[in-house]
Amino acid sequence: MSLVFAFLKKYRTASLLALLMMVIELTVELAQPYLISKIIDDGITNSNLSVVWMWGGVLLIGTFFAFAAGVASSFFASYASQGFASDLRETLYDKVQSFSYSVFSKFATSSLITRMTGDITMLQDTIFMSLRFMTRVPLVVIGSVAMAMVVNFKLGLMLALTVPLLLVFVLWIMRRAGAMFKNVQKRLDKVNGVIQENLTGIRLIRVFVRMKHENGRFAASSNKLMKNTVSALRLTETTMPFIMLVMNASIIAVLWFGRGYIASGSASVGEVVAVANYALRTIGALSAFSWIAVTFSRAGASSQRVKEVLDTSDGEFVQTDAQAKPISAEYQSKEVAIAGAVEFRNVSFNYPTSEIQVLENISFGIGAGKRVAIMGATGSGKSSLVQLIPHLYDREEGEILIDGRNIDDWDTEHLRRSIGYVPQEVLLFTGSIRENIAWGREDATFEEIVEAAKIAQIHETVEKLPNGYDTQLGQRGVNLSGGQKQRLSIARALVRRPSILILDDSTSALDLATESRLLGALEDISCTTFLITQKISSTQAADLILLLDEGQLIASGTHQELMRTSELYRHIYESQFEQGEALHA
C-alpha cells in the first residue's frame, strides 16, 4: 500500500473529491429506505396524499443529486487512477532503463513487460474501483446497519450481529487468495515468455517444422496458468454463496420477528420494510466482497511485483569505502574529450548470476586510433571482454584504463557517448532507414547520416531503394538481408563519431570484398576499433591481435608476430588460406 499512496499523493485532490462525491451519492441512497418508511407509515397508512407527495419529491430531488455526484465521482476517480498508472509506468520504465546488465539479467524480459503492463493496469483498475465502488461497499454495510438500528433498534440488531462474522470470513479469504494470485502472476510471466520466444523465432520454428512442439509447449504453460487461476477463483468465489446464505437467513429473521413486532405494536410496517431494504442493500454490498477479495488479492500481488523492481538496488559501479579513490573533477566532467586509448591490467570477470570465470587475468594495451582484432572459439570470452569497455558490466578483478585513467573515474554517460557499439545480434527499430541511423546521434544532419552510410558500405544499397533513406523498415528490419542490417548497425555507430568503435562479430554476414572496403574505410576514421572476427583476412591489418581461449589470453601481437610465435594462429591461417585456395581452384 505504501507504493500506491506514494504515487497517488500527487492526485490526492482528485481522490478526495471522488470520495466526497461518492459519499454524497451514498448518503442519498441510505436515506431512501428511511424516506420510504415515512411514505408508508405517515402517508399511505394514514391516507395522507400530501405526505406521499412531499417525501416522494424529496426522493426525486435526492436521486438527481445522487446521479450528478456519481458522474462527478467517476470523473475524478478516472483522472486519479489514470494519472497514477501513467506516473508509475514511467517511473518503472526509467528504473529498468537505469539497470546495469548484471541487475537487468535478474528479471526475465517477459516478466518486466508483464509488470509494466498487466500489473500496473491491475493497480490502476483497483484504484479506480476503490475510489468509485470499493470504498463504498464497507460504507454501505456500516451505514445500512446503523440506519436499520435507527429505524428499529431490535430489528437492526439482527444485522449488527451478523455482519462482523461475515467480515472476518471475507478477510480470511482475501489473505489466502493473495498468495495464490501471486503464483498466478508468475505463471502469467512464463506464458508471456513462451509467447515472446515463439513470436521472435517464428521463422526458425517454421523452417524446422516445430509448430506442433511449440504449440504443445504453449498449451502446457497455458494449462498451468489456467489451473492456478481456477484454484484461486474457486477459493474466492466461495464467499458469495456463504454470504448469501447467512444474509438471506438474516432477512427471514427480520421478516419473522417483524411480523410479531407489528402485531405487538413495537414496530410499524414501514419500519419492517425499511429494515428489510437495508438488509438487501447489505447483501448487495457484501456480495461484492467476493469480487473485492479477488481484485485486492491480485492488486496486492501486482503491487509486490512492481515494488520488487523499484526497490532493486543497482550495484553498478558502486565501490566500497576501502576501494573508493578520490576522483578528479576533470575526469568527471562531460566536456573532456576521450581519445580512445584502452588498457586492461589483470582483468578477471564472471557474470553476476554465474560463478564460472569468463575472463581470467587479461592484460593488454592499445593506443588511441589503433585497431584491435579479437579471435577465439565460441565461448572464449570475446564479447564479454568488449562489453567491459562501455561499462555494461563491471570487472571482478583488475583495472581497465581509458586514456590512462581508471574507467570508474569517467562519467559513465560521457564514456558511453564516446563509444560506437555494434552488437553481435543486430537490432533495428521500426521506422525509416534515416531514423535508424540517426538513432545513434539524434542531432545528426542528413549529410552526416549519408557519410556514415558510405563508410559502412550501405549508401549505394539505400539509394537503390524506392524511397531511399525514407524507406520504412519492418519490425527488427525484417525486409533487409543479414548483411544489410549489419551495415546499417555499423552506420548507426559511426554517425556518433566515436572515439572507440566496437564491432562484435558484426561483419560476419558480409562478403570478403564488402568487408575489405569497410575495413579500408574505417582506417580513415580517427577512432580506436575493436573488431571481433573469425576471419584472418580481417586481422591482417590490425595493430594488435588478441587470441582468446576459454577466457584466457593465450597470444597477442601483430599478424606477422603471431605467425611466428603462435601455432594456433598459424593453424587458423593455414586452414582459411587453404580453404580460400580450394574455393578459387
Secondary structure, 3 states (H helix, E strand, C coil): CHHHHHHHHHHHHHHHHHHHHHHHHHHHHHHHHHHHHHHHHHHHCCCCHHHHHHHHHHHHHHHHHHHHHHHHHHHHHHHHHHHHHHHHHHHHHHHHHHCCHHHHCCCCHHHHHHHHHHHHHHHHHHHHHHHHHHCHHHHHHHHHHHHHHHHCHHHHHHHHHHHHHHHHHHHHHHHHHHHHHHHHHHHHHHHHHHHHHHHHCHHHHHHCCCHHHHHHHHHHHHHHHHHHHHHHHHHHHCHHHHHHHHHHHHHHHHHHHHHHHHHHCCCCHHHHHHHHHHHHHHHHHHHHHHHHHHHHHHHHHHHHHHHHHHCCCCCCCCCCCCCCCCCCHHHHCCCCCCCCCEEEEEEEECCCCCCCCCEEEEEEEECCCCEEEEEECCCCCHHHHHHCCCCCCCCCEEEEEECCEEHHHCCHHHHHHCEEEECCCCCCCCEEHHHHHHCCCCCCCHHHHHHHHHHCCCHHHHHHCCCHHHCEECHHHCCCCHHHHHHHHHHHHHCCCCCEEEEECCCCCCCHHHHHHHHHHHCCCCCEEEEECCCHHHHCCCCEEEEEECCEEEEEECHHHHHHHCHHHHHHHHHHHHHHHHHHC
